[in-house]
C-alpha cells in the first residue's frame, strides 16, 4: 500500500462514526473528553447529525486500505470584515496514531485547501493546541502563519462543548 497514491478523501458518513470516535478518543493531548464508551454514542450521533445538516460544515475522512485513518472538519464563515470575506476554518484535524508521519495529514489539509479554492474562499484559518509544537511546525511547513492568539471560555460541560 502506497500512502502517497492510495489515501483518498471523502465526506464522512454515519458509518464512519465508530472510527472517528476512536480517532478522537486516542488523543491524549486535546483534553476534549472523547471516549469510546457506548454511553457517549448519542452525544456523537447528535453532533454528527448537526454537522451533516449544516450547509456551512463538512466533515472529511481519509481512507486508506478501506479504513478511516484521518479526519478534519471545515466550517465556512462569511464575515463583514474584509468587505464580506469568505473564510474557512479547519478544525478537529486528526490522523490515526499509527499513520502519523506518512504524509496523510498534509494530503488531508491540501484536500481542505482545494475545497476552499473551489468555493472561492479568501482566507483559511485554524487553531492548534498550544501543547502541540509538532503540529505547529506541520502547519507552518504547509504555509500557515501564526498571526493571532486564541482564547477559549468553556460554558458547558466538556461532553457538550462544541
N, C-alpha and C positions, 0 to 999 in steps of 0.2 A: 504494500500500500504506500503510495507516494502522497504525503500530505499536501505538497505544492499543487498537485493536479486533482487529487481526489476529494478534497474538502469542498463541500457545496453549502450554500446558504439559502434559506427559505424562511417564510413566516412560520412561526410556531403554531402548532395545533394543540388541541386539548390532550391528545395522545402523548404529546411531549412533556406534559406536566410532571410526571414522576421523575424523569431525567433532569428537568430544570430544578425541581425541588432539591434533588440530590446534589446538583452543582452548587447551589446556594448554601445548603446545609454543610457542605465540606469547607466553606470559607471560614477560617478561624480568625481572620483579622477584621472582617467587616462589622461584626457586632450587631447584625440585624436580627438575630434571634431565629434564624431559619432552622428548620428541623424536618426530619423525615417522619416524625411521629404522626401516625394516621389521624390523630385528633386534630391536627392542624390543617388537614387537607381542605376542609371547607373555606378556610381563610384564603388559601392559594387559588381555589376554584373561583371565589368571588373576585379576586384580583385579576385572574386571567380573563374572566368574563368582561370586566370593565375595560381592560386593555383591548380585547378583541372588538368590543363595541365602539371604541373611541375612534373617530376619524383622524385624530391627531397623534395616535400612538401606533407603533409597530413593534412587535417582538420577534426578533430573529433567532434562529438556531443554526449552528454549524453542524453539518452531518459528515461523518467520516466512517466508512465501513458500516453504514446503516445505524450508527449510534450518534446521539447528541453529544458533541464534545465542546460546544461553546454557545454562548448566548449574549445578546445585547438588546436593549430596548431603546428606541428612539422616540422622541416627542417633538412635534412641530409646534413652534411658537411664533405668532405674529406679534410684533412689538410696535408701539407707537414711536419709540425711539428709533433713530436712524431712518426716519421717514417711512416707517412701516416695514422695517427689515424683517424678513422671514428667517428664522433660526431653527436649528435642530439641536436638541440636547440628547447626548448619548449617555446612557446610564446602565447600571446592572450588567456591566461587561464582566464576563466570567469564562475562563477556559478550564476544562477539566484538568485537575492537578497532574495527571499522568500524561497530559498532552501539551503542557506548557513548554515553551522554548522551541517549538517546531514550526513557528510562523503562522499558526492558526489565528491568534489574536490579531496580528497585523492584517491578515486577509479579511477578518471579520470587520475591523474598523474601516478598511478600504471599501468593503461592501456597503457599509453605512454611508461613507462619503459619496459613493456612486449614487445611492438613493438621494442624497442631498442635492447632488448636481442635477439629477433628473427632475427634481422638484424646484429647481431654481432657488435653492437656499443660499443666503448670503453669508451666513456665519454658523459654524458648528462649534458647540461648546460642550464641555464635560467637567465633572468634578472627580477627584480621586482622593481616597482616604489619605490623610497626612502620614499614616503609618505604612504607606506603600511606596517607598522610594524606587523600587524596581519598576513599578507601574508608571511612575512619573517619568523615568528615563525612557520607557517604552513609548509613551505618548509624545515626548519631545522628539524622539527619533522619527516619529510619523509626521512631524511638522507642527504639532500643537505647541503653543507658547503659554507659559504661566503668566497670567495677566491680572487675576483678581484673587482675593481671599474669600473663601467660602465660610458661611456660618449656618448653623442649624439650631433650631429650638424645638425640642420634642414636646408635642402637645398631647400625644395619645400613647397608650401602652405600645411597647416595641412590636408586638404581634399585629397591631393595627396601623402602624406607621406606614406612610406612603412616600 
